[in-house]
Amino acid sequence: MDPYVAPSTKPLYRGTQIVWYILGVLEVLLAFRFVLKLLGANPSAGFSSLIYSASYPFTLPFSTVFGTSNVAGSTFEWTTLLAMVVYWLVAFGIIKILTMSRAVTTPEAAVKLDSQ
C-alpha cells in the first residue's frame, strides 16, 4: 500500500464525483429550460412541460431576483442563469470542503503552503 495515499482518499474521490454528477444533471436541466424559454417553446408540449416542471423547484428561490425579458414570444430568463451560477458555486464549495478533509503528507503540505 502506498504510504502517501490515505484510506479516506477513495471515499472523498467518490464524494466529489457524486457532487459533480448531480451538478451536471442540474445544469443540463436548467440549460434546457433556458433554451426552451429563449426559443419560445410551447409550454404545453410534453417535453417542454417536463423540463419546466422538473426545473421549477430549482429556479423558484431566484424567481424574484430579476425580471424576465420578453421579445416576440421568446423569454430571456435571467433567474435561470443566476440559478446555474449559484448551484455551480455551491457545488464548487462542497468540493473544496471535501478535498480540504483529505489527509496530506508533510512534504505535500509544505509544497502547497509555499504555492499559496
N, C-alpha and C positions, 0 to 999 in steps of 0.2 A: 504494500500500500504506500502510496506517495505521502511522505511526511508533510508536504506543503498543502495538501488538499484536506480540508476538514470534512468530517462526516455530514455536516449540515449544508454542504455546498449543493448537493443534488436536490434536496427539497427546496432550497432557495431558487435554484435554476428553474425547477418545475413551477414554482410560485410565480416567477417573472413571466414564464411562458403563458400561464393561465391569464395573468393580467393583460398581457399584450394581445392574446386571442380575444378576450372579452372586449377590449378596446377596439380591436379591428372589426368585430361584428357590429358594434355600436356605431362606429364611424361610417361603415358601409351603409347601414340602415339610415343614418342621418344624411349621408350624401345622396342616397336615392330620394329621400324626402325633399331635399333642397332642389335637386334637378327636376323632379316631377312638378314641384310648385313653380319653378322657374319657367318650365316649358308649358305650363297651363294644363297639366294632365287632368282628365276627367276624374273628380274625386269619388264618383260612384262606380267607376270601373273596378273590377276585382283586385288587380294588382295595386293600383293606387290606394284603394281603400285599406288594403292590408298594410301597406307601408305607412300610411298616415296613422292608422290606429296603433300599430306596433311602436312607432316612433313618438307618438304624442306624449306619453309619460316622461320621456327624456327631454322633451322641449318645453314642457309645462313650467318648470322652475324659471325659465328665461323668457316666458311669453310676454311679460310686461316691460322688459328692459328696453327693447327697441320696437318701433313700429314696423310695418311691412310696406314695401314699395310695390305698388301695383301699376302695371303698364300693359294695356291691351290683353287682359286675361292672364298675364304672367305675374307671378308673385315672387319678389326677391325677399326671402325670409332671413332677415338679419339674426333672428333668435336662433335659428338652426345652426348658423355659422358660429355664433357665440357658444352654443352648447357643444359643438365639436371641439372648439378650442379648450373650453373648460374641462371637458371629460379627458382630453389628451393631457392637460396639465395635471389633473388628479391622478391619472394612471402613471404618469412620469414620476410624480411624488411618491406614489406607493412603491414603484420600482426602486427608487432611491432609498426609501426606508428599508425595504427588503435587503438590498445589497449592502447597506450600512451594517446590518447584523451579521454579515459574513465574517468568519474568522480569517484573520490575516497573520502572516508571519512578521516578525520584527523587521527583517530586511525589506519586505514588501511595504510595510507601513512607513518605513523611513523614506523609501523612494517616492511614495505617494505624497507624503508631507513635503518633501523637497519640491515636488512639482506644483504644489498649491502655493 
